């Protein structure tokens, strides 16, 4: 597959006082997981790390693993991880995997 045919993925981070918000957009899959991982790991250094899934159109198991790794990293450092609920399609997959009990979900990043 050529680069031109790869689905688009964007990741951005903004820091607001004691909170770092990572916004993920597009398709999060194995091919882009390292970009997402770097941003999420950096956010876990903040007292509150927020991963915003609202802009995702697709997420494979790579994304699920990233969220669980982030939870573990935040917990180990005494920090908090919040996950902003994604679209119904994304959230349905996370619910089927019973991640509502594993992660702290919120409706907005604020």
CNS distance restraints for C-alpha pairs under 8 A (distance, minus, plus):
assign (resid   1 and name CA) (resid   5 and name CA) 6.40 0.50 0.50
assign (resid   1 and name CA) (resid   6 and name CA) 7.13 0.50 0.50
assign (resid   2 and name CA) (resid   6 and name CA) 6.79 0.50 0.50
assign (resid   7 and name CA) (resid  26 and name CA) 7.31 0.50 0.50
assign (resid   7 and name CA) (resid  27 and name CA) 6.29 0.50 0.50
assign (resid   8 and name CA) (resid  26 and name CA) 5.64 0.50 0.50
assign (resid   8 and name CA) (resid  27 and name CA) 6.41 0.50 0.50
assign (resid   9 and name CA) (resid  24 and name CA) 7.53 0.50 0.50
assign (resid   9 and name CA) (resid  25 and name CA) 5.70 0.50 0.50
assign (resid   9 and name CA) (resid  26 and name CA) 4.54 0.50 0.50
assign (resid   9 and name CA) (resid  27 and name CA) 5.46 0.50 0.50
assign (resid   9 and name CA) (resid  28 and name CA) 6.66 0.50 0.50
assign (resid   9 and name CA) (resid  32 and name CA) 7.32 0.50 0.50
assign (resid  10 and name CA) (resid  24 and name CA) 5.99 0.50 0.50
assign (resid  10 and name CA) (resid  25 and name CA) 5.08 0.50 0.50
assign (resid  10 and name CA) (resid  26 and name CA) 6.42 0.50 0.50
assign (resid  11 and name CA) (resid  22 and name CA) 6.92 0.50 0.50
assign (resid  11 and name CA) (resid  23 and name CA) 5.66 0.50 0.50
assign (resid  11 and name CA) (resid  24 and name CA) 4.76 0.50 0.50
assign (resid  11 and name CA) (resid  25 and name CA) 6.37 0.50 0.50
assign (resid  11 and name CA) (resid  35 and name CA) 7.49 0.50 0.50
assign (resid  11 and name CA) (resid  36 and name CA) 6.50 0.50 0.50
assign (resid  11 and name CA) (resid  39 and name CA) 7.44 0.50 0.50
assign (resid  12 and name CA) (resid  22 and name CA) 5.69 0.50 0.50
assign (resid  12 and name CA) (resid  23 and name CA) 5.30 0.50 0.50
assign (resid  12 and name CA) (resid  24 and name CA) 6.87 0.50 0.50
assign (resid  12 and name CA) (resid  39 and name CA) 7.51 0.50 0.50
assign (resid  13 and name CA) (resid  20 and name CA) 6.81 0.50 0.50
assign (resid  13 and name CA) (resid  21 and name CA) 5.52 0.50 0.50
assign (resid  13 and name CA) (resid  22 and name CA) 4.44 0.50 0.50
assign (resid  13 and name CA) (resid  23 and name CA) 6.29 0.50 0.50
assign (resid  13 and name CA) (resid  39 and name CA) 6.82 0.50 0.50
assign (resid  13 and name CA) (resid  43 and name CA) 7.73 0.50 0.50
assign (resid  14 and name CA) (resid  20 and name CA) 5.80 0.50 0.50
assign (resid  14 and name CA) (resid  21 and name CA) 5.36 0.50 0.50
assign (resid  14 and name CA) (resid  22 and name CA) 6.73 0.50 0.50
assign (resid  15 and name CA) (resid  19 and name CA) 5.81 0.50 0.50
assign (resid  15 and name CA) (resid  20 and name CA) 4.37 0.50 0.50
assign (resid  15 and name CA) (resid  21 and name CA) 6.28 0.50 0.50
assign (resid  16 and name CA) (resid  20 and name CA) 6.17 0.50 0.50
assign (resid  16 and name CA) (resid  21 and name CA) 7.81 0.50 0.50
assign (resid  18 and name CA) (resid  46 and name CA) 5.85 0.50 0.50
assign (resid  18 and name CA) (resid  47 and name CA) 5.50 0.50 0.50
assign (resid  18 and name CA) (resid  48 and name CA) 6.37 0.50 0.50
assign (resid  19 and name CA) (resid  43 and name CA) 7.92 0.50 0.50
assign (resid  19 and name CA) (resid  46 and name CA) 5.61 0.50 0.50
assign (resid  19 and name CA) (resid  47 and name CA) 6.11 0.50 0.50
assign (resid  19 and name CA) (resid  48 and name CA) 4.69 0.50 0.50
assign (resid  19 and name CA) (resid  49 and name CA) 5.79 0.50 0.50
assign (resid  19 and name CA) (resid  50 and name CA) 7.27 0.50 0.50
assign (resid  20 and name CA) (resid  43 and name CA) 5.12 0.50 0.50
assign (resid  20 and name CA) (resid  44 and name CA) 7.68 0.50 0.50
assign (resid  20 and name CA) (resid  46 and name CA) 5.90 0.50 0.50
assign (resid  20 and name CA) (resid  48 and name CA) 6.49 0.50 0.50
assign (resid  20 and name CA) (resid  49 and name CA) 5.05 0.50 0.50
assign (resid  20 and name CA) (resid  50 and name CA) 6.09 0.50 0.50
assign (resid  21 and name CA) (resid  43 and name CA) 6.88 0.50 0.50
assign (resid  21 and name CA) (resid  49 and name CA) 6.12 0.50 0.50
assign (resid  21 and name CA) (resid  50 and name CA) 4.61 0.50 0.50
assign (resid  21 and name CA) (resid  51 and name CA) 5.97 0.50 0.50
assign (resid  21 and name CA) (resid  52 and name CA) 7.06 0.50 0.50
assign (resid  21 and name CA) (resid 109 and name CA) 7.19 0.50 0.50
assign (resid  22 and name CA) (resid  39 and name CA) 6.70 0.50 0.50
assign (resid  22 and name CA) (resid  40 and name CA) 6.46 0.50 0.50
assign (resid  22 and name CA) (resid  43 and name CA) 6.97 0.50 0.50
assign (resid  22 and name CA) (resid  49 and name CA) 7.79 0.50 0.50
assign (resid  22 and name CA) (resid  50 and name CA) 6.07 0.50 0.50
assign (resid  22 and name CA) (resid  51 and name CA) 4.87 0.50 0.50
assign (resid  22 and name CA) (resid  52 and name CA) 5.99 0.50 0.50
assign (resid  23 and name CA) (resid  51 and name CA) 6.12 0.50 0.50
assign (resid  23 and name CA) (resid  52 and name CA) 4.74 0.50 0.50
assign (resid  23 and name CA) (resid  53 and name CA) 6.72 0.50 0.50
assign (resid  23 and name CA) (resid  55 and name CA) 7.43 0.50 0.50
assign (resid  24 and name CA) (resid  28 and name CA) 7.83 0.50 0.50
assign (resid  24 and name CA) (resid  36 and name CA) 7.62 0.50 0.50
assign (resid  24 and name CA) (resid  51 and name CA) 7.50 0.50 0.50
assign (resid  24 and name CA) (resid  52 and name CA) 6.14 0.50 0.50
assign (resid  24 and name CA) (resid  53 and name CA) 5.76 0.50 0.50
assign (resid  24 and name CA) (resid  54 and name CA) 7.54 0.50 0.50
assign (resid  24 and name CA) (resid  55 and name CA) 5.91 0.50 0.50
assign (resid  24 and name CA) (resid  56 and name CA) 6.15 0.50 0.50
assign (resid  25 and name CA) (resid  53 and name CA) 7.32 0.50 0.50
assign (resid  25 and name CA) (resid  54 and name CA) 7.49 0.50 0.50
assign (resid  25 and name CA) (resid  55 and name CA) 4.19 0.50 0.50
assign (resid  25 and name CA) (resid  56 and name CA) 4.59 0.50 0.50
assign (resid  25 and name CA) (resid  57 and name CA) 7.29 0.50 0.50
assign (resid  26 and name CA) (resid  55 and name CA) 6.25 0.50 0.50
assign (resid  26 and name CA) (resid  56 and name CA) 4.70 0.50 0.50
assign (resid  26 and name CA) (resid  57 and name CA) 5.26 0.50 0.50
assign (resid  26 and name CA) (resid  58 and name CA) 6.76 0.50 0.50
assign (resid  27 and name CA) (resid  56 and name CA) 5.89 0.50 0.50
assign (resid  27 and name CA) (resid  57 and name CA) 5.58 0.50 0.50
assign (resid  27 and name CA) (resid  58 and name CA) 4.61 0.50 0.50
assign (resid  27 and name CA) (resid  59 and name CA) 6.01 0.50 0.50
assign (resid  28 and name CA) (resid  32 and name CA) 6.27 0.50 0.50
assign (resid  28 and name CA) (resid  33 and name CA) 6.62 0.50 0.50
assign (resid  28 and name CA) (resid  36 and name CA) 7.97 0.50 0.50
assign (resid  28 and name CA) (resid  56 and name CA) 7.07 0.50 0.50
assign (resid  28 and name CA) (resid  58 and name CA) 6.01 0.50 0.50
assign (resid  28 and name CA) (resid  59 and name CA) 4.73 0.50 0.50
assign (resid  28 and name CA) (resid  60 and name CA) 6.64 0.50 0.50
assign (resid  28 and name CA) (resid  62 and name CA) 7.57 0.50 0.50
assign (resid  28 and name CA) (resid  63 and name CA) 6.20 0.50 0.50
assign (resid  29 and name CA) (resid  33 and name CA) 5.97 0.50 0.50
assign (resid  29 and name CA) (resid  58 and name CA) 7.69 0.50 0.50
assign (resid  29 and name CA) (resid  59 and name CA) 5.82 0.50 0.50
assign (resid  29 and name CA) (resid  60 and name CA) 5.29 0.50 0.50
assign (resid  29 and name CA) (resid  61 and name CA) 7.48 0.50 0.50
assign (resid  29 and name CA) (resid  62 and name CA) 5.80 0.50 0.50
assign (resid  29 and name CA) (resid  63 and name CA) 6.55 0.50 0.50
assign (resid  30 and name CA) (resid  60 and name CA) 7.46 0.50 0.50
assign (resid  30 and name CA) (resid  62 and name CA) 5.55 0.50 0.50
assign (resid  30 and name CA) (resid  63 and name CA) 8.00 0.50 0.50
assign (resid  32 and name CA) (resid  36 and name CA) 6.61 0.50 0.50
assign (resid  33 and name CA) (resid  37 and name CA) 5.89 0.50 0.50
assign (resid  33 and name CA) (resid  62 and name CA) 6.42 0.50 0.50
assign (resid  33 and name CA) (resid  63 and name CA) 6.96 0.50 0.50
assign (resid  33 and name CA) (resid  66 and name CA) 7.75 0.50 0.50
assign (resid  34 and name CA) (resid  38 and name CA) 6.11 0.50 0.50
assign (resid  35 and name CA) (resid  39 and name CA) 6.58 0.50 0.50
assign (resid  36 and name CA) (resid  40 and name CA) 6.13 0.50 0.50
assign (resid  36 and name CA) (resid  66 and name CA) 7.98 0.50 0.50
assign (resid  37 and name CA) (resid  41 and name CA) 5.88 0.50 0.50
assign (resid  37 and name CA) (resid  66 and name CA) 6.41 0.50 0.50
assign (resid  38 and name CA) (resid  42 and name CA) 6.22 0.50 0.50
assign (resid  39 and name CA) (resid  43 and name CA) 6.29 0.50 0.50
assign (resid  40 and name CA) (resid  44 and name CA) 6.33 0.50 0.50
assign (resid  40 and name CA) (resid  49 and name CA) 7.90 0.50 0.50
assign (resid  40 and name CA) (resid  51 and name CA) 7.28 0.50 0.50
assign (resid  40 and name CA) (resid  70 and name CA) 6.75 0.50 0.50
assign (resid  41 and name CA) (resid  45 and name CA) 7.20 0.50 0.50
assign (resid  41 and name CA) (resid  70 and name CA) 6.66 0.50 0.50
assign (resid  41 and name CA) (resid  73 and name CA) 7.81 0.50 0.50
assign (resid  42 and name CA) (resid  46 and name CA) 7.89 0.50 0.50
assign (resid  43 and name CA) (resid  48 and name CA) 7.96 0.50 0.50
assign (resid  43 and name CA) (resid  49 and name CA) 5.26 0.50 0.50
assign (resid  43 and name CA) (resid  50 and name CA) 7.49 0.50 0.50
assign (resid  44 and name CA) (resid  48 and name CA) 7.19 0.50 0.50
assign (resid  44 and name CA) (resid  49 and name CA) 5.25 0.50 0.50
assign (resid  44 and name CA) (resid  70 and name CA) 6.88 0.50 0.50
assign (resid  44 and name CA) (resid  73 and name CA) 6.84 0.50 0.50
assign (resid  44 and name CA) (resid  74 and name CA) 5.47 0.50 0.50
assign (resid  44 and name CA) (resid  79 and name CA) 7.18 0.50 0.50
assign (resid  44 and name CA) (resid  80 and name CA) 7.99 0.50 0.50
assign (resid  44 and name CA) (resid  81 and name CA) 7.46 0.50 0.50
assign (resid  45 and name CA) (resid  49 and name CA) 7.64 0.50 0.50
assign (resid  45 and name CA) (resid  74 and name CA) 7.66 0.50 0.50
assign (resid  45 and name CA) (resid  79 and name CA) 7.78 0.50 0.50
assign (resid  46 and name CA) (resid  79 and name CA) 7.18 0.50 0.50
assign (resid  47 and name CA) (resid  78 and name CA) 7.89 0.50 0.50
assign (resid  47 and name CA) (resid  79 and name CA) 4.93 0.50 0.50
assign (resid  47 and name CA) (resid  80 and name CA) 6.35 0.50 0.50
assign (resid  48 and name CA) (resid  79 and name CA) 5.93 0.50 0.50
assign (resid  48 and name CA) (resid  80 and name CA) 4.80 0.50 0.50
assign (resid  48 and name CA) (resid  81 and name CA) 5.92 0.50 0.50
assign (resid  48 and name CA) (resid  82 and name CA) 7.36 0.50 0.50
assign (resid  49 and name CA) (resid  74 and name CA) 7.74 0.50 0.50
assign (resid  49 and name CA) (resid  79 and name CA) 7.62 0.50 0.50
assign (resid  49 and name CA) (resid  80 and name CA) 6.15 0.50 0.50
assign (resid  49 and name CA) (resid  81 and name CA) 4.82 0.50 0.50
assign (resid  49 and name CA) (resid  82 and name CA) 6.19 0.50 0.50
assign (resid  50 and name CA) (resid  81 and name CA) 5.83 0.50 0.50
assign (resid  50 and name CA) (resid  82 and name CA) 4.70 0.50 0.50
assign (resid  50 and name CA) (resid  83 and name CA) 5.67 0.50 0.50
assign (resid  50 and name CA) (resid  84 and name CA) 7.14 0.50 0.50
assign (resid  50 and name CA) (resid 109 and name CA) 6.53 0.50 0.50
assign (resid  51 and name CA) (resid  81 and name CA) 7.69 0.50 0.50
assign (resid  51 and name CA) (resid  82 and name CA) 6.38 0.50 0.50
assign (resid  51 and name CA) (resid  83 and name CA) 4.85 0.50 0.50
assign (resid  51 and name CA) (resid  84 and name CA) 6.12 0.50 0.50
assign (resid  51 and name CA) (resid 109 and name CA) 7.97 0.50 0.50
assign (resid  52 and name CA) (resid  83 and name CA) 5.96 0.50 0.50
assign (resid  52 and name CA) (resid  84 and name CA) 4.60 0.50 0.50
assign (resid  52 and name CA) (resid  85 and name CA) 7.08 0.50 0.50
assign (resid  52 and name CA) (resid  86 and name CA) 7.42 0.50 0.50
assign (resid  52 and name CA) (resid 109 and name CA) 6.72 0.50 0.50
assign (resid  53 and name CA) (resid  83 and name CA) 7.17 0.50 0.50
assign (resid  53 and name CA) (resid  84 and name CA) 5.71 0.50 0.50
assign (resid  53 and name CA) (resid  85 and name CA) 5.90 0.50 0.50
assign (resid  53 and name CA) (resid  86 and name CA) 4.51 0.50 0.50
assign (resid  53 and name CA) (resid  87 and name CA) 7.63 0.50 0.50
assign (resid  54 and name CA) (resid  84 and name CA) 6.82 0.50 0.50
assign (resid  54 and name CA) (resid  85 and name CA) 6.25 0.50 0.50
assign (resid  54 and name CA) (resid  86 and name CA) 4.10 0.50 0.50
assign (resid  54 and name CA) (resid  87 and name CA) 5.73 0.50 0.50
assign (resid  55 and name CA) (resid  86 and name CA) 7.11 0.50 0.50
assign (resid  55 and name CA) (resid  87 and name CA) 7.71 0.50 0.50
assign (resid  56 and name CA) (resid  86 and name CA) 6.82 0.50 0.50
assign (resid  56 and name CA) (resid  87 and name CA) 7.35 0.50 0.50
assign (resid  56 and name CA) (resid  90 and name CA) 7.45 0.50 0.50
assign (resid  57 and name CA) (resid  87 and name CA) 7.59 0.50 0.50
assign (resid  57 and name CA) (resid  89 and name CA) 7.97 0.50 0.50
assign (resid  57 and name CA) (resid  90 and name CA) 7.32 0.50 0.50
assign (resid  58 and name CA) (resid  90 and name CA) 6.75 0.50 0.50
assign (resid  59 and name CA) (resid  63 and name CA) 5.71 0.50 0.50
assign (resid  59 and name CA) (resid  64 and name CA) 7.65 0.50 0.50
assign (resid  59 and name CA) (resid  90 and name CA) 6.90 0.50 0.50
assign (resid  60 and name CA) (resid  64 and name CA) 6.97 0.50 0.50
assign (resid  61 and name CA) (resid  65 and name CA) 6.16 0.50 0.50
assign (resid  62 and name CA) (resid  66 and name CA) 6.24 0.50 0.50
assign (resid  63 and name CA) (resid  67 and name CA) 6.31 0.50 0.50
assign (resid  64 and name CA) (resid  68 and name CA) 6.41 0.50 0.50
assign (resid  64 and name CA) (resid  94 and name CA) 7.81 0.50 0.50
assign (resid  65 and name CA) (resid  69 and name CA) 6.05 0.50 0.50
assign (resid  66 and name CA) (resid  70 and name CA) 6.05 0.50 0.50
assign (resid  67 and name CA) (resid  71 and name CA) 6.21 0.50 0.50
assign (resid  68 and name CA) (resid  72 and name CA) 6.29 0.50 0.50
assign (resid  68 and name CA) (resid 102 and name CA) 7.94 0.50 0.50
assign (resid  68 and name CA) (resid 103 and name CA) 7.75 0.50 0.50
assign (resid  69 and name CA) (resid  73 and name CA) 6.10 0.50 0.50
assign (resid  70 and name CA) (resid  74 and name CA) 6.01 0.50 0.50
assign (resid  70 and name CA) (resid  81 and name CA) 7.28 0.50 0.50
assign (resid  71 and name CA) (resid  75 and name CA) 6.07 0.50 0.50
assign (resid  71 and name CA) (resid  80 and name CA) 7.78 0.50 0.50
assign (resid  71 and name CA) (resid  81 and name CA) 5.91 0.50 0.50
assign (resid  71 and name CA) (resid 103 and name CA) 7.12 0.50 0.50
assign (resid  72 and name CA) (resid  76 and name CA) 6.05 0.50 0.50
assign (resid  73 and name CA) (resid  77 and name CA) 6.45 0.50 0.50
assign (resid  74 and name CA) (resid  78 and name CA) 6.16 0.50 0.50
assign (resid  74 and name CA) (resid  79 and name CA) 4.71 0.50 0.50
assign (resid  74 and name CA) (resid  80 and name CA) 5.69 0.50 0.50
assign (resid  74 and name CA) (resid  81 and name CA) 6.19 0.50 0.50
assign (resid  75 and name CA) (resid  79 and name CA) 5.62 0.50 0.50
assign (resid  75 and name CA) (resid  80 and name CA) 6.57 0.50 0.50
assign (resid  75 and name CA) (resid  81 and name CA) 7.96 0.50 0.50
assign (resid  81 and name CA) (resid 103 and name CA) 7.76 0.50 0.50
assign (resid  81 and name CA) (resid 104 and name CA) 6.90 0.50 0.50
assign (resid  82 and name CA) (resid 103 and name CA) 7.36 0.50 0.50
assign (resid  82 and name CA) (resid 104 and name CA) 5.28 0.50 0.50
assign (resid  82 and name CA) (resid 105 and name CA) 5.84 0.50 0.50
assign (resid  82 and name CA) (resid 106 and name CA) 6.65 0.50 0.50
assign (resid  83 and name CA) (resid 103 and name CA) 7.11 0.50 0.50
assign (resid  83 and name CA) (resid 104 and name CA) 6.09 0.50 0.50
assign (resid  83 and name CA) (resid 105 and name CA) 4.73 0.50 0.50
assign (resid  83 and name CA) (resid 106 and name CA) 6.05 0.50 0.50
assign (resid  83 and name CA) (resid 109 and name CA) 7.99 0.50 0.50
assign (resid  84 and name CA) (resid 105 and name CA) 5.68 0.50 0.50
assign (resid  84 and name CA) (resid 106 and name CA) 4.89 0.50 0.50
assign (resid  84 and name CA) (resid 107 and name CA) 5.42 0.50 0.50
assign (resid  84 and name CA) (resid 108 and name CA) 5.84 0.50 0.50
assign (resid  84 and name CA) (resid 109 and name CA) 6.06 0.50 0.50
assign (resid  85 and name CA) (resid  91 and name CA) 6.34 0.50 0.50
assign (resid  85 and name CA) (resid 105 and name CA) 6.04 0.50 0.50
assign (resid  85 and name CA) (resid 106 and name CA) 6.09 0.50 0.50
assign (resid  85 and name CA) (resid 107 and name CA) 5.68 0.50 0.50
assign (resid  85 and name CA) (resid 108 and name CA) 7.86 0.50 0.50
assign (resid  86 and name CA) (resid  90 and name CA) 5.42 0.50 0.50
assign (resid  86 and name CA) (resid  91 and name CA) 5.38 0.50 0.50
assign (resid  87 and name CA) (resid  91 and name CA) 5.97 0.50 0.50
assign (resid  88 and name CA) (resid  92 and name CA) 5.78 0.50 0.50
assign (resid  89 and name CA) (resid  93 and name CA) 6.58 0.50 0.50
assign (resid  90 and name CA) (resid  94 and name CA) 6.53 0.50 0.50
assign (resid  91 and name CA) (resid  95 and name CA) 6.06 0.50 0.50
assign (resid  92 and name CA) (resid  96 and name CA) 6.15 0.50 0.50
assign (resid  93 and name CA) (resid  97 and name CA) 6.41 0.50 0.50
assign (resid  94 and name CA) (resid  98 and name CA) 6.39 0.50 0.50
assign (resid  94 and name CA) (resid  99 and name CA) 5.46 0.50 0.50
assign (resid  94 and name CA) (resid 100 and name CA) 7.14 0.50 0.50
assign (resid  95 and name CA) (resid  99 and name CA) 5.74 0.50 0.50
assign (resid  95 and name CA) (resid 100 and name CA) 5.93 0.50 0.50
assign (resid  98 and name CA) (resid 102 and name CA) 7.27 0.50 0.50
assign (resid  99 and name CA) (resid 103 and name CA) 5.87 0.50 0.50
assign (resid 100 and name CA) (resid 104 and name CA) 7.06 0.50 0.50
assign (resid 100 and name CA) (resid 105 and name CA) 7.06 0.50 0.50
